[in-house]
Amino acid sequence: MARLLIHSGRVIDPSQKIDRLTNVLVEDGKIAAYDVPLNGQEKTIDATGKIVAPGLIDIHVHLREPGREEDETIRTGTAAALAGGFTSVACIPNTEPPIDTQAQVEFVQHQAARADNANVYVVACVSKNREGKELSEIGQLVEAGAVAFTDDGAPIYNPELMRRAFEYCQMFDKPILNHAEVRELTQGGVMHEGLVSLILGLPGMPAAAEDVMTSRDIALANATGGRLHIMHISTAGSVELVRRAKTRGIRVTTEVCPHHFTLTDECLRTFDANFKMSPPLRAQEDVEACIAGLVDGTIDVICTDHAPHAREKKMRELDAAPFGVVGLETALGLVSTFLVAKGHLDWPAAIEKMSINPARVLGLPKGTLQVGADADITIIDPGAKWKVDPRKFRSKSSNTPYAGWELTGRADTVIVGGRVKYTA
């Protein structure tokens, strides 16, 4: 494999607390050295005016394959990941059939290897067939390569099953990722329950539905010593619950999606199903709480909850359309425009929440530019101005709430294992 020298860039690596102008040498797919001078004998990338960061990692992605290839495939989803600057993604197991056996884990790994785009890590089911009745074969799934466990798309509803899942996963030091929602409180809901839902006459999903489940999960993590990761946090109440749990030493982490720190339930006044997601877009005070959680470290990770749906599904009436939006190709621009440019986070903090922190949550050997580490690198152009055009997405679906938005900052070059996989 050819030597590659990335020169003249601002290297930001939160795992090593590096933020300086330097050159990075890549050799045999690994980070080989810093401060290497240009000698004309290697392939070069000029990163002048750009940020050289550890490859971004998205730990919450729905790749839909197997079973719903009309929405997305592993090939198209990982191509979208590269275009968004992500070198690694963790796929969620609510496929058809669900990823609850060794064979299913190996199928995803095989398809990802064939696609040869971004790295794909498998999050497997907590319960068999995602039915919430019986634990999956957690040991066998870990042996096959599962990095974490969730029934996302649905909460792990039975508290006894959740307790036993924590205890089993402790043996393998794997986290449980839970979708925090009390279904009895959200039944039939299509948006956040509040003044806007009342005005529009639409059934609501109250913030309490998330807060109650978050509280239960924190209590069970405390009781068992298990590792809890709360998915797509969206309410001020849940952010405060996590904040308090962390001060008590409970092993809890959480993530937030760009749509929950950039959009509110006011968007549903358009009745556009591209604003319909679960958890739903919340009130302005919830948005502000999520941003505050990012700023003070309560929220560890920025992810996308990339949830592609074929165009005809999202064109249905609001109550019949499925929940979810695509996010891989817009996340970095939204972070740059709404968090960094507005002064909430600086670039090192933003990159930390999109690289080393996701790697630590899932125990991945990624998210760093240390010498000897895999050369997964995202070169970011922080000044690039661009318009979100769903027609240009590499994803198979285009259900984005951001069509036509002007953003600043995007991935310029993406390198996976020392090989350039994407250039803008």
N, C-alpha and C positions, 0 to 999 in steps of 0.2 A: 504494500500500500504506500502511495507516494507521501512524502513529507508535505505538510501544509503549514504555512506560517500566516497567522492572522496578525496584521501589524497596525499600529497607530490608533488602536481603539481604546475606549475607556472600559477597562475590565472591571466588572462588578461581580464579586463572588461572596455573598453573605456567609457561606460556610467557612470561609477563611478570613472574613472581614477585610477583603481586598476591594479597593475602589481607587484605581489609578490608571494612568496611561501607560500601556506596555504592549509588548508583543507576546503572542502565545504560539508555541510550536506544538503541532499535532503530528504524532508518528505512530504508525501501526495501530491506528484507531484509539490511541490513548493521548492524554495530555502529557507532553514530554518535558517542556521547560517554559520558563518565562524569560523575558528580556533578551531574546535571541535576536541578533542583528540580521538584517537582510543580506543575503549573499548571492541571490540569483539562482541558487541551485534547487529551490523548492517551489512548489506552487504557492502563490500568495493570494490573500484576500485583504484588500485595503479597507480598514474599518474606521478611517478618519471621520470624526463627527458622529460615530455610532457607539453603541453599548455592546460589549461582548459579555454575555451572561451564560451561566449554566443553562442547559436545555430546560425549557419550561415543562412542567409536569401537570397534567390535569387528572385528578383522581376521581372524577365523576362524569363518565361519558357513557351514553347509550349507543352502542354500535349496531343494535337491532338484529344482527346475524348470530344465530340462525332464526328463521321464522318470519321476519318482517323485512325482507330484503328490498321491498318496494320503497321503504323509508330510508334505509342506509345499509351499506355493507361494511365489512371490516376494511376493505380496500378503499372505499370512498371516504369513510370516517377518518381513517388514518391519513389520507391525503389532505383532508380538511384540517386535521391537527397540525400537519406540517405548515400549511398556509397560515395558520394562526400563531406559529412560533413554538408549538409543542413538540418536543422530541419523544415524550412518553405519555401514554394515557392508561388509565385503569378503567376497564369496561365493567358495566353493571349487569347483573345476571338475569334481569327480567326479560329474557328472550323467550322464544317458543320453539322447543321446550326450554325451561329455565336451566341455567348452568349449575347443576347440583350433583354431577357425577364426574369422575375422572375423565371419562370419554369426552364430555362436553368441554371441560377445561382444555384438553388436548386438541380438540377441534378448533377452538379459538386460537390457540397458539400456532397451530398449523396454518390457518388462514392468514394470520398476521405475518408469519414468516414468508408466505407466498406473496403477500402484498409488498413486503419489504419497504415500508414507509416508516412510521413512528414505531417505537417500542410499545407493545401492548401487554399490560399486566391484567390478570383476571381476578375479579372480586366474585366469589362464589356465594351460593345461597346459604343462608342460615338454616332454613327448614327445607325439607324435601318438597320439591315442586312448588316452593314458595307458598305453601298452604298454611304455614304457621302451626302445624300440628305435631310434627316430629322433626328432631334435629337431623340435618344432613350428615353425611359421613365426613365430619370435619377433618379428621386425621388423614383420610385418603385424599381429600381435596387439597390439603396442604402439601402432601407428597407430590401431587400432580402439578403444583405450582401456584395455587391460590394464595393471594397476598393478604386478603381480608374477607369479611363475610357480611352480607346484607340481604334483606328481602326487598330492597328499594323498589318503589312503585307502590309498595304497601309497607306499613309499619310492622315491626315484629310485635304482634299484638298481645300474645300470651306472656304475662310477666314471669311465669315459671319457666317457659321456654327461653326467655331472654336471660334469666338468671343462669340456667344451665349452659347456655351458649357462652356467656362470659367465663364460666368456670372451665369449659372445654378449651376455649381459645387461649386462656391463660397458659395452658401447657405448651402452646406453640408461639406465644407472644404475638398473637394476631389481634387486631382491633375488630370490634363490631361496629358497623356503620348503620345507623338507624334513621329512617324517615320518621320524623316526629309529628305524629298526627293521631288524634283520637277520632276515629271514623264516625262515631255516632254524632259528633258535633259538626261534622262537615258534610253529612249525607245530602247529596243533591246540590251542593254548593258549586258555584262556577267562579266566584271571585271573593275577595276579602269582605268580611262582614263589617259594614260601617255606614257612614252617611251616604257614600256614593252608591253602594248596593241598594240602600233604601230608596234613594232617588230614582235609580234605574229599574227598581222592581225585580232585581235579580237575587236568587238565593245566595246567602253568604257563607263563608268559611271563617269562623272567628279566630282571632289570635290565640285565644285560650286553648284551642285544639292542639296547637303546637306546644304551648307552654306546659300543659298538663303532662304530655308525653315526655317532654324534655326533662321535667322534674322527676318523673318515674324512672327514666333511664339513668339519671345522675344518682338517684338513690340506690338503684341496683348495682351500678358500677362501684359505688362506695361500699356496699355490702359485700361484694365479691372480690374487689381489687382488680376487676377487669378493665380493659381498655375500651372506652366509649368514644366514638366519633359521631357527632351530630351532623347530619347532612343538611345542606342548603338552608341554613338558619335564616329566619326572615322577620322575627318579631323582637321588639324591645324587651319583652319579658324573658324570652329565651336567652337573649344576649346577657341579660343581668344574671340569670340563673347560672350560666356557664362561668361568668366572671366570679361569682361567689364560690362556685365549686372548685375553681382553680386555686383560690386562696386557701381552701381547705385541703389541698393536696390530692384531690380526686383526679384520677387519670382520664381526663376528658379533653378532647380537641373538637374543633368545629370548622366549618367552611361557609363561605358566602359566595353567591353567584353575582355577576355584574348586574343582572336585571333587578336584583334586590337592593342595590345601592345606587341605581340610576333612574328607576321608574316607580310610579305609585299607582294605586288603584284608580286614580283619575283617568288613566289611559283607557280604561274599559268603557268610558263614555262613547268611544268610537264603535263599540260592539265588534271590534276586530279580534278574531280568535287567536291572532298572533300575540296578543297580550294575555292569553289564558294559560296559566301555568300552575303547578302545584309544588310547593306552597304558592299561594297567589301573590300578586303584587299587593303590597301593604300600604299603609298610610305614611305620610311624610315623616312622622315621628319615628316610625320603625326604620325607615331609610336612614335617618340621622343616627339612630342607635347602632345600626350595622356599620356605618362609617366610623363611629366612635369606637366600636369593638375592634375594627381593623387598626385604628390608630393606637389603642392602648394594649394591643396584643391579645385581647380576649379571643378574637377570631384569628385562627392560625393560618388558614388556607383560602386562597381565591381559586375557585373552580368554575366550571361552566354548566354542569347538569345538561350537557348537549343532548337534546331530545328531539331528533328529527321525525317529522311526519310528512308523508306524501301530500302534495298540494291539495288533492281532492278531499282529504280528510279535514284539513284546516279550513276549507271553504264552506263547511257545514255551518248551521246556525250555532250560536255561541254555546248553548246548553248541550249540543250534540258533538261539538268538536272536541278532539282529545286535548289533554293538558300537555304543555311542553313547547320549548323553543330551541332552535339551534344556537350554538354559542362559541364553537371552537374558533371561528374565523374573525370574530369581533371582540373577543375578551381582552386581548392585549391593548387594542385601540381604546376600549372603554376604560381600562385601568389607567392608561396614560392620560386620557382626556379628563376623566372625572375624579381621579384620585391624585395623580402626580401633578398635573397642571394646576389643579385647584389647591395644592398645598397640603392635602391630607396625609399623603405618604411621599417620601422621596423614592428615587429609583432603587436604592439598596433594599428598602423595606418592602417595596412592591415585588421585587424579584425574589426576595426571601419567601414571600407568601405564595409564589408561583413556581418555586424550585426546591430549595432544601427542606422547607416545612412539609410540603406534600410527600417528599421522599421519606422524611422521618416518620410521618403518620403511618405510612404503609411499610416501612422498613426496607425501602429500595436503595440499592447501591448507586444512586443517581443524585442529581441536584448539586453537583460540586465541580469545580475546575481544579481540584487538587492534582498535583503531578501524580501520574499513575492511574487516574480515574478515566472512565470511558469518555471519549471525546464527543459528548453530546453538548452542542453549543448553539445558542440562539443569539444571532447578531440583530440588534434592534436599532431601527432608525427612529429616534425619538421625535424628530422634527417632520417626519413624513405626513403630509396632509392627504387624506383620501376619503372617498364617499362610499358608504356601504351599498353595494349593488348585489342583491341576491342572485342575479343572473350569472354572476362570475364566481359564485361559490363552488368549491370543489366537493362539498357535501352533496349528497343526492337530493336533499331536501332544502327548502329555502324559507322555512317558517321562522323568520326573524322579526322582532318588533322594531328593529333599528334601520330598516330600509330607507335610504336617502339621507341618513345622518352623516354629518361631516365630522370625522375623527382625526386626531393627530397622534402619530406613533403606531408603528407596525413592524412586523418581522421583516428583515431584509434578506437574511441568509439563515438557513437552518441546516445544521450538521448533525448527523446521527452516526455514532461509531466511527468518526473520522471521515465520513463520506458526505459530501454536500448533497442534500436531498431536496432542497427548495431554495430558489432565489426569486425575489420579488421582480 
